[in-house]
Amino acid sequence: MNLSVLFVDDNENVLSGIRRMMYPLKKDWKLYYANGRNEAINILNSNFIDVIISDIRMPRVDGTQLLQEVKEKFPSIIRITLSGYANDELALKNSKIVHQSLLKPTSPKILISTIERLIRLKETLNNEELQKIVNGLDTLPSLPEIYIKLENEINSQNTSIDKIGNIIDKDPIITAKILQLTNSAFFGLPHNITNIKQALNFLGIKMIQTLVLTIKLFKMFEDKNQNSKLFKDVWEHCNKVAILARRIAILKSFSSEDIEDSYLSGLLHEIGKLILLSNYSTEEIDILFSKTSHANIGAYLLGVWGLPNSIVEAVAFHNIYIFMETDQFTPTKAIYIANKISKNKKYNFEDLNEQNIDEIISEFDKEDGEFSHES
């Protein structure tokens, strides 16, 4: 895929440095460079652009305003910031606008690997209409009872991170967005966080209050929506798979990090379906899924948000058996097995134990799922 990338900075020296950095790749990618907002808009109006990478604090133009304009006029474009400034205020300001954030200066390796990852994601979801939906998301749907509980807890004088975490870690979409924000370069963490309570501890109650109550990043899924029952069913299925995947990971002696990844991947494995249920009728979704799968949509969303490859992979392949080169049991396989068990009335969570786990796994191990919108 020949990706088109637009770099924006109002410092010509910075742009020259990026040109030199990207020069070896000019034969493979279409690369554009804009000195400020006006040049950027002219290029966007005249060319098809896949990704825009812009400085966020420029003396002559507000990078956030530019990216907001891009989001409104060109919603299919992936929006990335490249900035030498990092703080909570910027993170909150950009939480509805920016997909990923990179700190400036960044290494050629990081910049190129980020773009290469986006190429793979765009190839996976080669549908401009769906890219517009995913890349143009403004507010994110949550189950009404979860949203109300969260809002009440945040407003409580006796609230705590643990209480908030116990609500959020049952909601796939809020969890994914919190992790996207926490792992952005605005906070400069040396490693990814995939544990929601660690993420909440890092953000703090004040920032969570701002995201929910002031910025209103999340919204209740309307009870009157024709998809409300299906939305709740998918939500409950995600929670069931998450619990099963964590149980399998524990019984298979995963590391603590892989246990967390297994739970998180299970919780997020149908996030693509949840997003579409809030934007389309079931009839429209069936038509869209004739071209792709909800797994592809979910993996694309999480990848664009910069979540770790291990999570993106597990979501992408949760319904397709992948023949591993080794016998190593990974979170991806744990999600696949948990998803299969969750739809089989023969077993309950309580049935899984050290004595029977291998036998149960072998029963589903090579029972390939269909590449479709089925769970």
C-alpha positions as CSV (number, residue, x, y, z in Angstrom):
1,M,0.0,0.0,0.0
2,N,1.4,3.4,-1.0
3,L,0.6,5.5,2.1
4,S,0.2,9.3,1.8
5,V,1.6,11.2,4.8
6,L,1.5,14.9,5.5
7,F,3.9,16.5,8.0
8,V,3.0,19.9,9.4
9,D,5.3,22.3,11.2
10,D,5.8,26.1,11.0
11,N,9.5,25.7,11.6
12,E,11.3,25.2,8.3
13,N,14.3,23.8,10.0
14,V,12.2,21.1,11.6
15,L,10.5,20.3,8.3
16,S,13.9,20.0,6.7
17,G,15.0,17.6,9.4
18,I,11.9,15.4,8.8
19,R,12.5,15.5,5.0
20,R,16.1,14.2,5.6
21,M,14.7,11.5,7.9
22,M,12.1,10.3,5.5
23,Y,14.2,10.7,2.3
24,P,15.0,6.9,2.0
25,L,11.3,6.2,1.9
26,K,10.1,8.7,-0.7
27,K,9.9,5.9,-3.4
28,D,7.6,3.9,-1.2
29,W,5.4,6.6,0.3
30,K,3.8,9.8,-0.9
31,L,5.3,12.4,1.4
32,Y,4.0,16.0,1.8
33,Y,5.4,18.8,3.9
34,A,3.5,21.9,5.0
35,N,4.8,25.0,6.7
36,G,1.8,25.8,8.8
37,R,-2.0,25.6,8.6
38,N,-2.7,27.2,5.2
39,E,-0.2,25.1,3.3
40,A,-1.6,22.0,5.0
41,I,-5.2,22.7,4.0
42,N,-4.1,23.4,0.4
43,I,-2.4,20.0,0.3
44,L,-5.4,18.3,1.9
45,N,-7.8,19.8,-0.6
46,S,-5.7,18.7,-3.5
47,N,-4.5,15.2,-2.5
48,F,-5.7,12.1,-0.8
49,I,-3.9,11.9,2.6
50,D,-3.9,8.8,4.9
51,V,-2.1,10.3,7.9
52,I,-1.3,13.7,9.1
53,I,1.5,14.3,11.6
54,S,1.5,17.8,13.0
55,D,3.3,19.8,15.7
56,I,0.8,20.8,18.3
57,R,2.2,24.0,19.6
58,M,3.3,26.3,16.8
59,P,3.7,30.1,17.2
60,R,1.6,31.0,14.2
61,V,-1.0,28.3,14.4
62,D,-2.6,26.0,17.1
63,G,-2.0,22.4,16.0
64,T,-5.0,21.3,17.9
65,Q,-7.3,23.6,16.0
66,L,-5.7,22.4,12.7
67,L,-6.3,18.7,13.6
68,Q,-9.9,19.5,14.7
69,E,-10.4,21.1,11.3
70,V,-9.0,18.0,9.7
71,K,-11.2,15.7,11.7
72,E,-14.3,17.7,10.6
73,K,-13.4,18.0,6.9
74,F,-11.4,14.8,6.3
75,P,-12.6,12.3,8.9
76,S,-10.9,9.3,7.4
77,I,-7.4,10.7,8.0
78,I,-5.4,9.4,11.0
79,R,-4.3,12.3,13.2
80,I,-0.9,12.1,15.0
81,T,0.8,14.9,17.0
82,L,4.6,15.4,17.1
83,S,5.5,17.8,19.8
84,G,8.1,18.7,22.3
85,Y,5.5,19.7,24.9
86,A,3.8,17.2,27.2
87,N,1.3,18.0,30.0
88,D,-2.1,17.1,31.4
89,E,-3.8,20.1,29.8
90,L,-2.7,19.2,26.3
91,A,-3.6,15.6,26.8
92,L,-7.2,16.5,27.8
93,K,-7.5,19.1,25.1
94,N,-6.6,16.5,22.5
95,S,-8.4,13.5,23.9
96,K,-11.3,13.8,21.3
97,I,-9.1,14.8,18.4
98,V,-5.8,13.0,18.3
99,H,-5.3,9.3,17.6
100,Q,-1.6,9.0,18.7
101,S,1.0,11.4,20.1
102,L,4.8,11.3,19.6
103,L,7.3,13.3,21.5
104,K,9.7,15.6,19.6
105,P,12.5,15.0,18.9
106,T,11.7,11.4,18.0
107,S,14.0,8.8,16.4
108,P,13.6,7.8,12.8
109,K,13.0,4.3,14.0
110,I,10.0,5.2,16.1
111,L,8.5,7.5,13.5
112,I,8.9,5.0,10.6
113,S,7.7,2.1,12.7
114,T,4.6,4.1,13.7
115,I,3.8,4.8,10.1
116,E,4.5,1.3,9.0
117,R,2.0,0.0,11.6
118,L,-0.6,2.4,10.3
119,I,0.0,1.0,6.8
120,R,-0.8,-2.5,8.0
121,L,-3.9,-1.2,9.8
122,K,-5.2,0.6,6.7
123,E,-4.7,-2.5,4.6
124,T,-6.7,-4.5,7.2
125,L,-9.6,-2.1,7.1
126,N,-9.6,-1.1,3.4
127,N,-13.0,0.6,3.6
128,E,-13.1,4.4,3.5
129,E,-16.6,4.6,5.0
130,L,-15.6,2.6,8.0
131,Q,-12.3,4.5,8.4
132,K,-14.4,7.7,8.5
133,I,-16.6,6.3,11.3
134,V,-13.6,5.0,13.4
135,N,-11.3,7.9,12.8
136,G,-14.1,10.5,13.2
137,L,-15.4,9.3,16.6
138,D,-16.3,12.1,18.9
139,T,-18.1,10.7,21.9
140,L,-18.0,7.0,22.8
141,P,-21.0,4.9,23.8
142,S,-21.3,3.2,27.2
143,L,-24.0,1.0,28.7
144,P,-26.5,3.3,30.5
145,E,-26.2,1.7,33.8
146,I,-22.4,1.7,33.7
147,Y,-22.3,5.4,32.7
148,I,-24.7,6.4,35.4
149,K,-22.8,4.4,38.0
150,L,-19.5,6.0,36.8
151,E,-21.0,9.5,36.9
152,N,-22.5,9.0,40.4
153,E,-19.2,7.6,41.7
154,I,-17.1,10.4,40.3
155,N,-19.5,13.0,41.9
156,S,-19.4,11.2,45.2
157,Q,-17.4,12.8,48.0
158,N,-16.1,9.4,49.1
159,T,-15.0,8.3,45.7
160,S,-11.7,6.4,45.1
161,I,-9.6,5.1,42.2
162,D,-10.5,1.5,43.3
163,K,-14.2,2.2,43.2
164,I,-14.0,4.0,39.8
165,G,-11.8,1.2,38.5
166,N,-14.2,-1.5,39.5
167,I,-16.8,0.2,37.2
168,I,-14.6,1.1,34.3
169,D,-12.8,-2.3,33.9
170,K,-16.2,-3.8,32.9
171,D,-16.7,-1.4,30.1
172,P,-14.7,-2.1,26.9
173,I,-14.9,1.3,25.3
174,I,-14.2,3.4,28.3
175,T,-11.3,1.1,29.2
176,A,-9.8,1.3,25.7
177,K,-10.0,5.1,25.6
178,I,-8.5,5.5,29.1
179,L,-5.6,3.3,28.0
180,Q,-5.1,5.2,24.8
181,L,-4.8,8.5,26.8
182,T,-2.5,7.0,29.4
183,N,-0.1,5.5,26.9
184,S,0.1,8.7,24.8
185,A,3.4,10.6,24.6
186,F,1.8,13.4,26.5
187,F,2.7,11.6,29.6
188,G,6.1,10.2,28.5
189,L,5.8,6.8,30.2
190,P,8.7,4.5,29.5
191,H,6.4,1.5,28.9
192,N,2.8,0.6,28.0
193,I,0.2,0.3,30.7
194,T,-2.5,-2.4,30.1
195,N,-3.9,-2.5,33.6
196,I,-6.8,-0.2,33.9
197,K,-6.4,0.5,37.6
198,Q,-2.7,1.4,37.1
199,A,-3.8,3.7,34.3
200,L,-6.4,5.4,36.6
201,N,-3.9,5.7,39.4
202,F,-1.6,7.5,37.0
203,L,-4.3,9.8,35.6
204,G,-5.8,10.6,39.0
205,I,-9.4,11.3,39.9
206,K,-9.4,15.0,38.8
207,M,-8.5,14.1,35.2
208,I,-11.1,11.3,35.1
209,Q,-13.7,13.7,36.3
210,T,-12.8,16.1,33.5
211,L,-13.0,13.4,30.9
212,V,-16.4,12.2,32.0
213,L,-18.1,15.4,33.3
214,T,-16.5,18.3,31.5
215,I,-15.2,17.1,28.1
216,K,-18.0,14.5,28.0
217,L,-15.8,12.0,26.1
218,F,-18.4,9.3,26.9
219,K,-22.2,9.1,26.4
220,M,-24.9,6.7,27.4
221,F,-26.1,4.3,24.7
222,E,-29.7,5.4,24.1
223,D,-32.2,2.9,25.4
224,K,-34.5,3.8,22.5
225,N,-31.9,2.8,20.0
226,Q,-33.1,-0.3,18.0
227,N,-29.7,-1.9,18.8
228,S,-29.8,-1.4,22.6
229,K,-30.6,-5.0,23.5
230,L,-27.9,-6.3,21.1
231,F,-25.4,-3.7,22.5
232,K,-26.0,-5.0,26.0
233,D,-25.7,-8.6,24.8
234,V,-22.3,-7.9,23.2
235,W,-21.2,-6.0,26.3
236,E,-22.1,-9.0,28.5
237,H,-20.3,-11.4,26.1
238,C,-17.2,-9.3,26.2
239,N,-17.2,-9.4,30.0
240,K,-17.7,-13.1,30.0
241,V,-14.9,-13.7,27.6
242,A,-12.6,-11.5,29.6
243,I,-13.2,-13.5,32.8
244,L,-12.8,-16.8,31.0
245,A,-9.6,-15.6,29.3
246,R,-8.1,-14.5,32.6
247,R,-9.0,-17.8,34.2
248,I,-7.4,-19.7,31.3
249,A,-4.3,-17.5,31.6
250,I,-4.0,-18.2,35.3
251,L,-4.4,-22.0,34.8
252,K,-1.8,-22.0,32.1
253,S,0.7,-20.2,34.4
254,F,0.9,-17.0,32.3
255,S,3.1,-14.1,33.6
256,S,1.2,-11.4,35.5
257,E,1.5,-9.1,32.4
258,D,0.0,-11.7,30.1
259,I,-2.8,-12.4,32.5
260,E,-3.7,-8.7,32.4
261,D,-3.4,-8.7,28.6
262,S,-5.7,-11.7,28.3
263,Y,-8.4,-10.1,30.4
264,L,-8.1,-6.8,28.6
265,S,-8.1,-8.5,25.1
266,G,-11.2,-10.4,26.1
267,L,-12.9,-7.3,27.3
268,L,-12.0,-5.5,24.0
269,H,-12.4,-8.3,21.5
270,E,-15.8,-7.0,20.2
271,I,-15.2,-3.3,20.5
272,G,-15.6,-3.0,16.8
273,K,-19.1,-4.3,17.0
274,L,-20.0,-2.0,19.9
275,I,-18.8,1.0,17.9
276,L,-20.9,0.1,14.9
277,L,-24.0,-0.7,16.9
278,S,-24.0,2.9,18.0
279,N,-23.7,4.2,14.4
280,Y,-25.7,1.8,12.2
281,S,-28.8,-0.3,12.0
282,T,-28.3,-4.0,12.1
283,E,-29.2,-4.2,8.4
284,E,-26.5,-1.7,7.6
285,I,-24.0,-3.6,9.7
286,D,-24.8,-6.8,7.8
287,I,-23.9,-5.0,4.6
288,L,-20.7,-3.6,6.0
289,F,-19.6,-7.0,7.3
290,S,-19.9,-8.4,3.9
291,K,-16.7,-6.5,3.2
292,T,-14.9,-6.9,6.5
293,S,-15.3,-8.3,10.0
294,H,-15.9,-6.7,13.4
295,A,-12.6,-8.1,14.5
296,N,-10.8,-6.1,11.7
297,I,-12.7,-2.9,12.8
298,G,-11.8,-3.4,16.5
299,A,-8.2,-4.2,15.7
300,Y,-8.0,-1.1,13.4
301,L,-9.5,1.2,16.1
302,L,-7.2,-0.1,18.9
303,G,-4.1,0.0,16.6
304,V,-4.9,3.6,15.5
305,W,-5.2,4.5,19.1
306,G,-1.7,3.1,19.7
307,L,-2.6,0.2,22.0
308,P,0.1,-2.6,22.2
309,N,0.4,-5.1,19.3
310,S,-0.4,-8.0,21.7
311,I,-3.8,-6.6,22.3
312,V,-4.5,-5.6,18.7
313,E,-3.5,-9.1,17.5
314,A,-5.7,-10.9,20.1
315,V,-8.7,-8.8,19.0
316,A,-7.9,-9.3,15.3
317,F,-7.7,-13.1,15.6
318,H,-10.2,-13.9,18.3
319,N,-12.4,-15.8,15.9
320,I,-9.7,-17.4,13.7
321,Y,-7.4,-20.2,14.7
322,I,-3.8,-19.2,14.1
323,F,-1.3,-22.0,13.8
324,M,1.6,-20.9,16.0
325,E,5.2,-21.7,15.0
326,T,5.7,-22.9,18.5
327,D,3.5,-24.6,21.1
328,Q,3.6,-21.5,23.3
329,F,0.2,-20.6,24.7
330,T,-0.3,-16.9,24.2
331,P,-3.0,-14.3,25.1
332,T,-4.2,-14.4,21.5
333,K,-4.9,-18.1,21.8
334,A,-6.4,-17.7,25.2
335,I,-9.0,-15.2,23.7
336,Y,-9.7,-17.6,20.9
337,I,-10.4,-20.5,23.3
338,A,-12.3,-18.2,25.8
339,N,-14.6,-17.0,23.0
340,K,-15.3,-20.5,21.9
341,I,-16.1,-21.7,25.4
342,S,-18.3,-18.7,26.1
343,K,-20.6,-19.8,23.3
344,N,-20.7,-23.4,24.3
345,K,-23.4,-24.3,26.9
346,K,-21.4,-27.4,27.9
347,Y,-19.0,-25.5,30.1
348,N,-19.3,-22.8,32.8
349,F,-16.5,-20.6,34.3
350,E,-16.6,-22.8,37.4
351,D,-15.8,-25.9,35.3
352,L,-12.3,-24.8,34.4
353,N,-9.6,-26.2,36.7
354,E,-6.1,-27.4,36.7
355,Q,-7.2,-31.0,36.0
356,N,-9.3,-30.4,33.0
357,I,-8.1,-27.2,31.4
358,D,-5.8,-28.9,28.8
359,E,-8.6,-31.3,27.8
360,I,-11.1,-28.5,27.4
361,I,-8.7,-26.4,25.4
362,S,-7.9,-29.3,23.0
363,E,-11.6,-29.7,22.3
364,F,-11.7,-26.2,20.8
365,D,-8.1,-25.8,19.8
366,K,-8.4,-26.3,16.1
367,E,-12.1,-25.6,15.6
368,D,-11.7,-22.6,13.3
369,G,-14.1,-19.7,13.5
370,E,-15.4,-18.0,10.4
371,F,-14.0,-14.7,9.2
372,S,-17.2,-12.8,9.7
373,H,-19.1,-10.6,12.2
374,E,-20.0,-13.6,14.4
375,S,-18.9,-13.4,18.0
